[in-house]
Amino acid sequence: MQFTTKPLVITLLILMLGTVSSIAQKSKKNMTTSTSAESFPTPPDSDIRLFYIQRSSNSNAILYDANLLPNKKLNPKNPVHTYWIKYHEKGQKEELTGIQRSLAYGLHTNDIPNEPNAYEGHFLAYRKRRFVVKQDAKGAPIALFPINGKMQILKRVFVNVDESGMMPSVIYIDLWGKDPVTGKDVYERFKP
């Protein structure tokens, strides 16, 4: 019995072409389907909620809540608790994995010298815009983030992602927040 590699090679080529065709169809579908941030579920309100992030790829939300100590001050070791609400599944809460925390959705924070109970930080996946987590005059936790060039109270982030290639890429990011002085709504869309 003689073994030849031609049938094996042909089978592998057929499988690869089918995979490429499937990816191309998914890409075409993603390009023609417009995803609106308004079509996504809104996480329930919380007194400790800083902000949340949603992505165009599914309805899950990443929530960023203040991590308060029993004395109602921010925890200096970890001022922000980050976790999922998996709307795409059963709506359950779920902690981030170590990789998600260290590469994608995690934060790096440091205390701000001469400003007690205030922390400066950045997203591990996007370091260009730094934020401040602190409590306002009434003790409510807030995250101040640059929106339209001014530090505003960040409330919501929507990331439009293109997943048609080998690695996902960000098309644009929408930011919603409030002006800390006037209380007016603010919005910015930018391309990273």
VMD Tcl script that draws the C-alpha trace (Angstrom):
set ca {
  {0.00 0.00 0.00}
  {1.47 3.28 -1.08}
  {0.64 6.48 0.85}
  {0.42 9.75 -1.04}
  {0.01 13.19 0.43}
  {-2.05 14.59 -2.46}
  {-5.48 13.63 -1.03}
  {-4.46 15.03 2.36}
  {-3.23 18.29 0.82}
  {-6.41 18.64 -1.24}
  {-8.58 18.01 1.84}
  {-6.65 20.62 3.84}
  {-6.97 23.16 1.01}
  {-10.74 22.60 0.83}
  {-11.05 23.07 4.61}
  {-8.93 26.24 4.48}
  {-10.98 27.69 1.62}
  {-14.18 26.98 3.55}
  {-12.76 28.76 6.61}
  {-11.61 31.76 4.54}
  {-15.03 31.93 2.87}
  {-16.75 31.82 6.27}
  {-14.51 34.62 7.59}
  {-15.16 36.70 4.47}
  {-18.92 36.26 4.85}
  {-18.70 37.24 8.54}
  {-16.62 40.28 7.58}
  {-19.14 41.32 4.93}
  {-21.97 40.88 7.42}
  {-20.08 42.96 10.04}
  {-19.43 45.72 7.52}
  {-23.08 45.93 6.44}
  {-24.62 45.66 9.91}
  {-24.63 48.96 11.76}
  {-24.34 48.60 15.50}
  {-25.81 51.38 17.57}
  {-24.81 51.93 21.19}
  {-28.45 52.74 21.96}
  {-29.49 49.18 21.10}
  {-27.47 47.74 24.00}
  {-28.85 47.07 27.50}
  {-28.12 49.60 30.23}
  {-26.61 48.15 33.41}
  {-28.59 48.85 36.59}
  {-27.71 52.04 38.47}
  {-25.47 51.84 41.51}
  {-24.25 54.42 44.02}
  {-20.70 53.15 43.51}
  {-20.78 52.93 39.68}
  {-18.04 54.95 38.05}
  {-18.69 54.01 34.40}
  {-19.16 51.06 32.07}
  {-17.88 49.92 28.68}
  {-19.74 48.13 25.91}
  {-18.36 46.82 22.63}
  {-20.07 46.39 19.28}
  {-19.14 42.69 19.19}
  {-21.79 41.64 21.77}
  {-24.12 43.03 24.42}
  {-21.90 42.23 27.43}
  {-20.82 45.17 29.60}
  {-17.65 45.74 31.62}
  {-18.51 47.64 34.80}
  {-16.13 49.83 36.80}
  {-17.33 50.41 40.35}
  {-15.64 52.23 43.21}
  {-14.09 49.80 45.66}
  {-14.96 51.35 49.03}
  {-13.65 50.41 52.45}
  {-15.99 50.21 55.49}
  {-15.13 53.86 56.27}
  {-16.59 54.78 52.81}
  {-13.17 55.85 51.44}
  {-11.65 54.39 48.27}
  {-9.51 51.31 48.82}
  {-5.93 52.56 48.24}
  {-4.72 49.11 47.10}
  {-7.48 48.69 44.53}
  {-9.78 51.73 44.18}
  {-11.78 50.29 41.26}
  {-13.58 46.92 41.01}
  {-13.96 45.77 37.40}
  {-16.29 42.95 36.32}
  {-18.65 41.76 33.57}
  {-22.37 41.62 33.18}
  {-22.76 38.88 30.58}
  {-25.97 40.01 28.84}
  {-24.99 37.85 25.85}
  {-25.45 34.79 28.08}
  {-27.84 34.93 31.08}
  {-27.14 38.43 32.39}
  {-24.93 37.10 35.18}
  {-22.10 38.99 36.87}
  {-18.66 37.53 36.32}
  {-15.16 38.55 37.38}
  {-12.60 39.36 34.69}
  {-10.02 36.69 33.94}
  {-6.38 37.42 34.73}
  {-5.64 38.06 31.05}
  {-8.63 40.39 30.66}
  {-7.58 42.27 33.79}
  {-3.91 42.56 32.82}
  {-4.22 43.22 29.08}
  {-7.62 44.40 27.94}
  {-9.95 45.94 30.54}
  {-7.79 46.37 33.61}
  {-6.63 49.65 35.08}
  {-3.36 50.86 36.53}
  {-3.78 53.35 39.38}
  {-1.47 55.34 41.66}
  {-2.37 57.63 44.53}
  {-2.10 61.34 43.76}
  {0.43 63.04 46.06}
  {-1.05 65.71 48.33}
  {-4.60 64.76 47.34}
  {-5.99 62.22 49.81}
  {-8.43 59.59 48.57}
  {-7.67 60.35 44.89}
  {-6.02 58.09 42.32}
  {-4.65 58.71 38.84}
  {-4.59 55.93 36.30}
  {-4.98 54.63 32.79}
  {-6.49 51.67 30.97}
  {-3.89 48.98 30.38}
  {-5.12 48.64 26.78}
  {-5.10 52.41 26.11}
  {-2.59 54.58 27.97}
  {-2.94 57.83 26.04}
  {-5.73 59.31 28.18}
  {-5.26 59.31 31.94}
  {-8.16 59.49 34.39}
  {-8.70 60.39 38.05}
  {-10.84 58.38 40.47}
  {-11.94 60.21 43.60}
  {-15.01 61.21 45.58}
  {-16.85 64.46 44.98}
  {-17.77 66.95 47.72}
  {-20.81 64.82 48.67}
  {-18.73 61.62 48.88}
  {-20.00 60.12 45.63}
  {-17.28 58.25 43.70}
  {-16.48 59.68 40.26}
  {-14.04 59.03 37.43}
  {-12.78 62.15 35.69}
  {-11.69 61.45 32.12}
  {-10.64 63.71 29.22}
  {-13.68 64.31 27.01}
  {-13.31 67.02 24.37}
  {-10.04 68.11 26.00}
  {-11.52 68.73 29.46}
  {-11.71 66.49 32.53}
  {-15.34 65.37 32.71}
  {-17.21 62.77 34.78}
  {-17.11 59.63 32.63}
  {-20.33 57.58 32.60}
  {-20.28 55.34 29.53}
  {-17.91 54.11 26.82}
  {-18.85 52.36 23.57}
  {-16.12 50.76 21.47}
  {-16.93 49.96 17.84}
  {-14.73 46.98 16.96}
  {-13.93 45.39 13.60}
  {-13.31 41.69 14.18}
  {-13.07 40.67 10.52}
  {-9.26 40.36 10.52}
  {-6.87 38.16 12.43}
  {-6.76 40.68 15.31}
  {-9.67 42.94 16.33}
  {-9.21 46.63 15.61}
  {-11.01 49.64 17.05}
  {-12.93 51.73 14.52}
  {-13.97 54.44 17.00}
  {-14.73 55.05 20.67}
  {-17.73 57.00 21.99}
  {-17.52 58.68 25.40}
  {-20.49 59.99 27.40}
  {-20.23 61.94 30.60}
  {-21.22 64.99 32.63}
  {-19.54 68.32 33.14}
  {-18.52 68.38 36.83}
  {-19.36 72.09 37.17}
  {-22.55 72.54 35.13}
  {-23.89 68.96 35.21}
  {-24.54 69.13 31.45}
  {-24.17 66.01 29.33}
  {-20.97 65.78 27.27}
  {-20.06 63.49 24.38}
  {-17.03 62.76 22.21}
  {-16.25 60.28 19.43}
  {-12.61 59.66 18.62}
  {-10.47 57.24 16.66}
  {-7.56 55.87 18.68}
}
mol new
graphics top color blue
foreach p $ca { graphics top sphere $p radius 0.5 }
foreach p [lrange $ca 0 end-1] q [lrange $ca 1 end] { graphics top cylinder $p $q radius 0.2 }
display resetview
